Amino acid sequence: MKKIMLALTIMLMLTACAPKSTPEPTATKTTGQEWTVTKSTYIYDSPSFDSDSKGELAVGDIVTLPSGVTSPECKTISEPGLSATMCYLRAKRSGIEGWVLKKWIE
């Protein structure tokens, strides 16, 4: 059921928003590489439409690179008529690491 909900949520998010370019994650000057969550989303176990979630991110939450990682690992997943890019990051508040939709961070 979670897998179906994840796929439906991603499809609705992608179709509800007008196409626009997604900026690449940028480094902050004070704390290394950090990004701010711009829309409520989840952290997923794997970069897959069938993945279970590990936790929830709220607007304004900060995500960072996992310890020892120097650049973000991102993967684009696709199904017919649908694609999304996900990056492996760590939620600063909870410490949970997993895959986050790149579209909802800046």
Protein Blocks (a to p, Z undefined) as FASTA:
>chain_A
ZZmmmmmmmmmmmmmpccdddddddddfklopadddfbdcdddfbdcfkbccfbdcdehi
acdddehiabdcddddddehiacdddddddfklopacdddfklgZZ
